Amino acid sequence: LAVVVVGFPATPLLLSRARFCIAASHTEEELRHALTQIKAAAQEVGVLYDRGTSAATDAAATRRHHELLTASMDAEPQTDWYPEPLAAHAHIGVSFAPRTLSDVKLDANTVTSGPIDGADADSHTTTTTTKKKTATDTATDTARDKVTPSAAPSTAPFTTPSTAAGPAAVCVAADAADGQRVLPSLDLRRSDFARLGAASAPRAAAEEALRKYGCGTCGPRGFYGTLDVHLELEAKLAYFLGTDNAIVYSFGVATISSVVPAFVRKGDLLFVDEGVHFCAAVGVRLARGEARKFAHNSVSALEEQLKAQAATEDLRNTPASKRPRRFVLVEGLYANSGDIAPLVELLRLRDVYGFYLIVDDTLGFGTLGATGRGAAEACGVPSKAIDVLVGSLEHSLGSVGGFCAGSTQIVGHQRLSGSGYCFSASLPAYATVQAIAALELLQAEPERLTRVSAASAAMHAALSDAMSTAGAGGGAGAR
């Protein structure tokens, strides 16, 4: 069941309430089990009353309620009731005990469980299981053996579409492009590329914030939902990116879909790369301006449309004050293809034709560039040069939420016009503090990005070699 606990300040201080959300998909057995657990929890916290039909039940509830209300804030509650676990503990990714690159020796027959973050391997137990080699594993071994330093690309990571693969393929990524062994840094099930979500420091910071601030604010930022840590995170994001200001949204998926309609209004023109992902496409649909698609990552196609629009306005002698505002929406690192936007050329077009450049760098932030500042850094462009820069806290930082960075005017406009900012409960303090700690760790440990880049290059080389081998054999893999 989904349980929503509403507390202060949405309710009086000692009169919190809980809502239980049930659905038609729940079976009678599940509902009966839920009622049993709810009854036990209600009895423990002193709110299980029987509306006067059972004096003993009411007396017990009153007594327990009084005990909790008068207990010392420093005392540990006395109880013999413990809730059932929500889910069994799951190991994430693969783990390797060696702490240095020279100690790593992988075998496709050996699959280990646990975090792949080398810095935190000592806080987990590594479990190793051996599986029987199959035909698929043999083929994977062959592909891995063919990875050579000369086959490895020298470009930035994620320049080709990502491909799902099993644990054996993760082992393939351990063959570095320069011929040295690297710790596997690509968990193909997740987008926490730098493994900051599994690091101990951000987790400890989140736990401490949970004890200090509680679960959430139950209110949007513009009312009583702003905490000091929200302002701290925005300031640190702006400083990290070198922009004037930044604004934090509660949900990553709602960031770009809120930012686009906040700026693109009726009468505006929005030129959109046809390869943008779903969330950006939602923002385009919500915007009231006229959307025009151009071929994916084609600067020439975009320039043709901009040139045609300028020619039409000149032909009609449209005064500057009556000409529609122009916006161009691209992704820094495209989720659907892995391509990187040609930001240098886009900025050149902006200087010629005049438009606002919106870059959704949801996947590029914390991944691309020498210091993780995203696609702009990878292209040699300062982040401040981009008019509207959107990023996510949910991927490389391993937290929740999103952000938009830019000038003071760009950010200030969203505080009253960004629907995801104005009408959503603010980001919980523990997630905010976790993002702050992860950002600090990203700057303190740049080798995390080096590992991701090396593993990505090796994976790219292995997959490219496997595809070329399959193509030479005329197999289905040639597609």
VMD Tcl script that draws the C-alpha trace (Angstrom):
set ca {
  {0.00 0.00 0.00}
  {1.03 3.58 -0.56}
  {1.07 5.41 2.78}
  {1.09 9.20 3.05}
  {1.82 10.68 6.48}
  {0.80 14.33 6.82}
  {2.35 16.19 9.71}
  {3.22 19.64 10.93}
  {2.89 22.32 9.55}
  {0.15 20.91 7.29}
  {-1.59 19.65 10.46}
  {-1.46 20.79 14.09}
  {1.75 19.76 15.81}
  {0.37 16.70 17.64}
  {-2.41 15.78 15.23}
  {-0.61 14.18 12.30}
  {-2.65 11.90 10.07}
  {-2.01 9.07 7.63}
  {-3.69 8.16 4.35}
  {-3.67 4.65 2.87}
  {-4.09 4.33 -0.89}
  {-5.60 1.09 -2.14}
  {-6.29 -0.04 -5.69}
  {-8.47 -2.58 -7.46}
  {-5.38 -4.69 -8.05}
  {-5.03 -5.44 -4.32}
  {-6.39 -8.85 -3.35}
  {-8.58 -9.49 -0.33}
  {-5.72 -11.34 1.32}
  {-3.40 -8.36 0.84}
  {-5.96 -5.95 2.27}
  {-6.60 -8.14 5.31}
  {-2.85 -8.36 5.91}
  {-2.58 -4.57 5.58}
  {-5.38 -4.06 8.13}
  {-3.55 -6.32 10.56}
  {-0.36 -4.30 10.19}
  {-2.22 -0.99 10.45}
  {-3.95 -2.16 13.62}
  {-0.64 -3.17 15.18}
  {1.00 0.15 14.29}
  {-2.01 2.14 15.54}
  {-1.97 0.28 18.83}
  {1.74 0.98 19.26}
  {1.41 4.75 18.76}
  {-1.73 5.02 20.89}
  {-4.34 5.88 18.25}
  {-6.27 2.57 18.16}
  {-9.71 3.43 19.54}
  {-12.91 1.40 19.36}
  {-15.44 4.23 19.46}
  {-16.57 3.33 22.94}
  {-17.54 -0.28 22.24}
  {-14.48 -1.60 24.05}
  {-13.46 0.23 27.20}
  {-10.24 -1.78 27.46}
  {-9.13 -0.80 23.93}
  {-9.89 2.87 24.51}
  {-8.10 2.86 27.85}
  {-5.03 1.22 26.35}
  {-4.96 3.77 23.55}
  {-5.30 6.68 25.95}
  {-2.56 5.28 28.20}
  {-0.14 4.68 25.35}
  {-0.86 8.09 23.83}
  {-0.11 9.74 27.16}
  {3.15 7.78 27.52}
  {4.41 8.97 24.17}
  {3.37 12.60 24.68}
  {5.06 12.84 28.07}
  {8.20 10.85 27.20}
  {11.55 12.61 27.21}
  {12.79 13.72 23.83}
  {16.17 12.17 24.68}
  {14.79 8.82 25.82}
  {14.59 5.77 23.59}
  {10.93 4.67 23.13}
  {10.09 1.43 24.91}
  {8.52 -1.01 22.49}
  {8.44 -4.66 21.57}
  {6.75 -4.06 18.21}
  {8.76 -3.77 15.03}
  {7.36 -3.37 11.52}
  {8.00 -6.00 8.92}
  {10.80 -5.16 6.44}
  {9.65 -3.36 3.32}
  {11.89 -5.44 1.06}
  {14.86 -7.75 1.26}
  {18.25 -6.08 1.02}
  {19.48 -6.16 -2.55}
  {23.10 -5.97 -3.63}
  {23.64 -3.47 -6.42}
  {26.03 -3.95 -9.28}
  {29.18 -6.06 -9.13}
  {31.94 -5.79 -6.56}
  {35.65 -6.41 -6.71}
  {37.85 -6.69 -3.66}
  {41.10 -5.44 -5.28}
  {41.72 -1.77 -4.51}
  {44.27 -1.03 -7.26}
  {44.11 -1.43 -11.01}
  {47.07 -3.81 -11.07}
  {45.26 -6.20 -8.72}
  {42.18 -6.54 -10.93}
  {41.90 -9.79 -12.83}
  {38.49 -10.58 -14.27}
  {37.01 -13.76 -15.64}
  {33.71 -13.88 -17.49}
  {32.86 -17.06 -15.54}
  {32.99 -15.20 -12.23}
  {30.18 -12.84 -11.28}
  {30.33 -10.98 -8.01}
  {27.61 -9.10 -6.18}
  {27.83 -5.87 -4.23}
  {28.68 -2.26 -5.07}
  {31.22 -1.62 -7.81}
  {32.43 1.54 -6.13}
  {36.01 0.79 -5.22}
  {36.15 3.50 -2.56}
  {33.36 1.87 -0.61}
  {34.13 -1.80 -1.18}
  {35.39 -2.19 2.38}
  {31.95 -1.43 3.81}
  {30.27 -4.33 2.01}
  {30.62 -8.08 1.88}
  {31.66 -9.44 -1.47}
  {29.93 -12.62 -2.57}
  {31.36 -14.63 -5.43}
  {29.51 -17.27 -7.40}
  {30.76 -19.38 -10.26}
  {28.49 -20.22 -13.16}
  {28.81 -22.78 -15.88}
  {30.07 -21.34 -19.14}
  {27.48 -21.15 -21.90}
  {27.72 -20.55 -25.62}
  {26.83 -16.90 -25.05}
  {29.65 -16.54 -22.51}
  {32.10 -18.13 -24.94}
  {31.14 -15.59 -27.58}
  {31.56 -12.81 -25.03}
  {35.01 -14.10 -24.12}
  {35.98 -14.05 -27.78}
  {34.78 -10.47 -28.17}
  {36.67 -9.41 -25.05}
  {39.90 -11.01 -26.19}
  {39.75 -8.98 -29.40}
  {39.78 -5.64 -27.60}
  {43.11 -4.01 -28.36}
  {44.50 -0.56 -27.53}
  {44.34 0.42 -31.20}
  {40.63 -0.36 -31.36}
  {39.73 1.93 -28.49}
  {38.26 5.35 -29.29}
  {39.91 8.48 -28.01}
  {36.75 10.60 -27.97}
  {34.58 11.46 -24.98}
  {32.44 8.69 -23.46}
  {28.86 7.95 -24.52}
  {29.21 9.03 -28.14}
  {27.23 5.99 -29.28}
  {23.92 4.51 -28.15}
  {24.07 2.61 -24.89}
  {23.48 -1.12 -25.13}
  {22.02 -3.34 -22.42}
  {24.13 -6.34 -21.53}
  {24.63 -8.93 -18.83}
  {27.34 -9.28 -16.16}
  {29.76 -10.82 -18.65}
  {29.54 -7.70 -20.80}
  {30.33 -5.59 -17.74}
  {33.50 -7.64 -17.45}
  {34.30 -6.69 -21.04}
  {34.34 -3.06 -19.93}
  {37.29 -3.81 -17.67}
  {39.62 -3.88 -20.66}
  {40.83 -0.29 -20.82}
  {41.48 1.46 -24.09}
  {45.12 1.96 -23.15}
  {45.67 -1.73 -22.46}
  {45.54 -1.45 -18.65}
  {42.92 -3.00 -16.43}
  {40.31 -0.70 -14.89}
  {37.71 -1.16 -12.22}
  {34.32 -1.71 -13.93}
  {32.45 1.57 -13.61}
  {29.45 0.90 -15.83}
  {26.45 -0.71 -14.17}
  {24.23 -1.01 -17.22}
  {21.08 -1.19 -15.10}
  {21.60 2.25 -13.60}
  {22.44 5.80 -14.58}
  {24.45 6.57 -11.45}
  {27.56 6.64 -13.62}
  {30.03 7.94 -11.05}
  {28.63 5.64 -8.34}
  {28.02 8.59 -6.03}
  {24.70 7.14 -4.93}
  {26.54 4.16 -3.42}
  {29.28 6.22 -1.76}
  {29.28 6.30 2.02}
  {29.62 10.07 2.57}
  {26.43 11.14 0.72}
  {24.49 8.33 2.39}
  {25.67 9.38 5.84}
  {24.80 13.01 5.10}
  {21.31 12.02 3.98}
  {20.75 9.98 7.14}
  {21.86 12.85 9.35}
  {19.57 15.26 7.47}
  {16.66 12.86 7.91}
  {17.18 12.94 11.67}
  {17.48 16.73 11.71}
  {14.78 17.83 9.25}
  {12.42 14.86 9.01}
  {11.02 13.40 5.80}
  {9.71 16.45 3.96}
  {8.21 19.91 4.15}
  {4.69 19.15 2.84}
  {4.77 22.46 0.99}
  {6.09 24.10 -2.19}
  {9.12 26.35 -2.20}
  {7.12 29.55 -2.54}
  {5.16 28.96 0.67}
  {6.71 27.17 3.66}
  {8.75 24.60 1.73}
  {12.12 26.37 1.45}
  {14.88 25.20 3.78}
  {18.40 26.48 4.23}
  {19.79 23.41 2.45}
  {17.75 24.22 -0.67}
  {19.44 27.61 -0.91}
  {22.82 26.02 -0.21}
  {22.40 23.46 -3.00}
  {21.34 26.14 -5.50}
  {24.33 28.28 -4.59}
  {26.76 25.37 -4.92}
  {25.33 24.28 -8.27}
  {25.66 27.83 -9.62}
  {29.22 28.07 -8.33}
  {30.16 24.67 -9.75}
  {28.79 25.56 -13.19}
  {29.98 29.16 -13.15}
  {26.50 30.64 -13.66}
  {24.84 33.52 -11.87}
  {22.17 31.44 -10.18}
  {20.38 28.08 -10.12}
  {16.96 26.78 -9.17}
  {16.19 23.28 -7.84}
  {13.11 21.27 -8.83}
  {11.66 18.38 -6.85}
  {11.58 15.88 -9.71}
  {14.05 15.32 -12.49}
  {11.39 14.32 -15.01}
  {9.40 17.47 -14.26}
  {12.31 19.88 -14.67}
  {12.66 20.21 -18.44}
  {8.89 19.77 -18.91}
  {8.42 22.78 -16.60}
  {11.27 24.93 -17.87}
  {10.25 24.89 -21.56}
  {6.62 26.07 -21.10}
  {7.80 28.62 -18.52}
  {9.63 30.51 -21.28}
  {7.98 29.55 -24.58}
  {4.69 31.42 -24.72}
  {2.03 32.03 -27.35}
  {3.54 33.66 -30.44}
  {7.04 32.30 -29.82}
  {8.91 29.89 -32.09}
  {10.54 26.77 -30.64}
  {13.01 24.88 -32.83}
  {13.41 21.36 -31.43}
  {15.89 18.63 -32.25}
  {13.80 15.65 -33.31}
  {15.94 13.35 -31.17}
  {15.01 14.78 -27.75}
  {13.79 12.36 -25.11}
  {10.28 11.94 -23.72}
  {10.44 14.48 -20.88}
  {11.67 17.23 -23.19}
  {8.98 16.30 -25.71}
  {6.37 16.70 -22.97}
  {7.67 20.20 -22.30}
  {7.35 20.99 -25.99}
  {3.72 19.85 -26.01}
  {2.94 21.90 -22.92}
  {4.49 25.05 -24.36}
  {2.04 27.37 -26.12}
  {4.45 28.48 -28.81}
  {4.83 27.01 -32.29}
  {7.20 24.02 -32.32}
  {9.31 23.23 -35.39}
  {11.48 20.11 -35.51}
  {14.82 19.88 -37.26}
  {16.94 16.84 -38.15}
  {18.79 15.34 -35.21}
  {22.09 17.08 -34.46}
  {22.03 18.77 -37.87}
  {23.31 22.31 -37.58}
  {22.73 22.90 -41.29}
  {19.07 21.86 -41.03}
  {18.54 24.23 -38.13}
  {20.30 27.05 -39.95}
  {18.07 26.57 -42.98}
  {14.96 26.98 -40.84}
  {16.35 30.02 -39.05}
  {17.40 31.58 -42.33}
  {13.96 30.95 -43.85}
  {12.23 32.51 -40.85}
  {14.46 35.59 -41.00}
  {13.83 35.95 -44.73}
  {10.05 35.80 -44.20}
  {10.18 38.49 -41.53}
  {12.39 40.69 -43.70}
  {10.05 40.27 -46.66}
  {7.11 41.39 -44.56}
  {9.11 44.26 -43.06}
  {8.17 43.00 -39.62}
  {9.47 45.42 -36.98}
  {11.82 43.99 -34.39}
  {9.26 44.47 -31.61}
  {6.72 42.33 -33.52}
  {9.01 39.47 -34.48}
  {8.48 36.23 -32.54}
  {11.00 35.22 -29.95}
  {13.06 32.20 -30.98}
  {14.12 29.29 -28.80}
  {16.24 26.26 -29.69}
  {15.93 23.11 -27.60}
  {18.61 20.40 -27.66}
  {20.09 17.85 -25.27}
  {23.69 18.01 -24.14}
  {23.98 14.22 -24.10}
  {21.07 12.62 -25.93}
  {19.31 9.88 -24.01}
  {17.98 8.22 -27.16}
  {21.23 8.09 -29.13}
  {24.19 8.93 -26.91}
  {25.19 11.78 -29.24}
  {26.59 15.04 -27.90}
  {25.12 18.31 -29.12}
  {27.42 20.53 -31.26}
  {27.26 23.40 -28.81}
  {30.02 25.44 -30.46}
  {28.13 25.55 -33.75}
  {24.83 26.22 -32.01}
  {26.29 29.22 -30.21}
  {27.61 30.49 -33.54}
  {24.10 30.31 -34.97}
  {22.75 32.10 -31.93}
  {25.10 35.00 -32.54}
  {23.94 35.22 -36.17}
  {20.18 34.71 -35.90}
  {19.41 35.51 -32.28}
  {17.62 32.94 -30.13}
  {17.58 31.55 -26.62}
  {19.47 28.25 -26.35}
  {17.91 25.66 -24.01}
  {20.18 22.69 -23.29}
  {18.85 19.71 -21.38}
  {22.03 18.15 -19.99}
  {20.24 15.65 -17.76}
  {22.67 12.82 -18.55}
  {25.74 14.90 -19.36}
  {25.92 16.68 -15.99}
  {28.30 14.81 -13.70}
  {29.41 12.56 -16.55}
  {31.00 14.53 -19.39}
  {33.96 16.85 -19.18}
  {37.16 16.63 -17.18}
  {35.40 17.78 -14.00}
  {31.87 16.57 -14.74}
  {30.42 19.93 -15.71}
  {28.65 18.30 -18.63}
  {28.41 18.66 -22.37}
  {29.43 22.32 -22.27}
  {32.77 21.47 -20.68}
  {33.25 18.54 -23.08}
  {32.75 20.95 -26.00}
  {35.01 23.61 -24.53}
  {32.12 25.99 -23.89}
  {31.56 27.78 -20.55}
  {28.24 26.81 -18.96}
  {27.45 30.50 -18.53}
  {27.30 30.89 -22.31}
  {24.15 28.73 -22.43}
  {20.98 30.72 -21.82}
  {18.98 27.97 -20.09}
  {20.95 24.98 -18.78}
  {18.91 22.11 -17.35}
  {20.37 19.22 -15.38}
  {19.33 16.36 -13.14}
  {20.30 15.30 -9.63}
  {18.93 11.81 -10.24}
  {21.69 10.31 -12.37}
  {25.36 10.98 -11.66}
  {24.62 12.52 -8.25}
  {22.39 9.60 -7.28}
  {19.78 11.79 -5.56}
  {16.33 13.12 -6.50}
  {15.27 16.25 -8.38}
  {16.56 18.49 -11.12}
  {17.85 22.01 -11.60}
  {18.11 24.86 -14.05}
  {21.11 27.19 -14.11}
  {21.53 30.52 -15.85}
  {21.39 34.24 -15.31}
  {19.59 35.82 -12.38}
  {16.74 36.81 -14.70}
  {16.37 33.30 -16.14}
  {16.24 31.71 -12.69}
  {14.06 34.39 -11.12}
  {11.45 34.02 -13.87}
  {11.01 30.33 -13.03}
  {10.26 30.97 -9.37}
  {6.88 32.31 -10.45}
  {6.42 30.54 -13.80}
  {7.96 27.08 -13.43}
  {4.97 24.84 -12.72}
  {7.09 22.01 -11.30}
  {8.68 24.51 -8.90}
  {5.56 26.44 -7.91}
  {3.09 23.59 -7.44}
  {5.20 20.69 -6.14}
  {6.24 19.99 -2.57}
  {9.87 20.98 -2.18}
  {12.72 18.49 -2.41}
  {13.10 16.59 0.90}
  {16.01 17.80 2.99}
  {17.74 14.42 3.05}
  {17.75 14.23 -0.77}
  {18.98 17.83 -0.94}
  {21.84 17.20 1.48}
  {22.71 13.97 -0.34}
  {23.04 15.94 -3.59}
  {25.28 18.51 -1.88}
  {27.55 15.79 -0.50}
  {27.66 13.98 -3.86}
  {28.59 17.19 -5.67}
  {31.40 17.81 -3.19}
  {32.61 14.22 -3.58}
  {32.58 14.55 -7.36}
  {34.94 17.50 -7.08}
  {37.13 15.83 -4.45}
  {37.48 12.55 -6.36}
  {37.85 13.31 -10.09}
  {39.16 9.79 -10.61}
  {35.54 8.63 -10.56}
  {35.02 10.35 -13.90}
  {38.28 8.87 -15.20}
  {37.01 5.38 -14.39}
  {33.69 6.02 -16.12}
  {35.46 7.36 -19.21}
  {37.86 4.43 -19.39}
  {35.17 1.81 -18.89}
  {32.90 3.52 -21.42}
  {35.66 3.63 -24.02}
  {36.45 -0.04 -23.44}
  {32.80 -1.02 -23.68}
  {32.45 0.98 -26.89}
  {35.46 -0.76 -28.38}
  {34.23 -4.21 -27.37}
  {30.73 -3.68 -28.73}
  {32.02 -2.13 -31.96}
  {34.35 -5.07 -32.48}
  {31.58 -7.55 -31.76}
  {29.24 -5.80 -34.19}
  {31.85 -5.71 -36.94}
  {32.59 -9.39 -36.41}
  {28.90 -10.26 -36.60}
  {28.53 -8.08 -39.69}
  {31.43 -9.80 -41.43}
  {29.77 -13.13 -40.75}
  {26.46 -11.94 -42.15}
  {24.67 -12.56 -38.86}
  {21.67 -10.72 -37.47}
  {24.02 -8.70 -35.25}
  {25.07 -6.67 -38.30}
  {22.03 -4.51 -37.76}
}
mol new
graphics top color blue
foreach p $ca { graphics top sphere $p radius 0.5 }
foreach p [lrange $ca 0 end-1] q [lrange $ca 1 end] { graphics top cylinder $p $q radius 0.2 }
display resetview
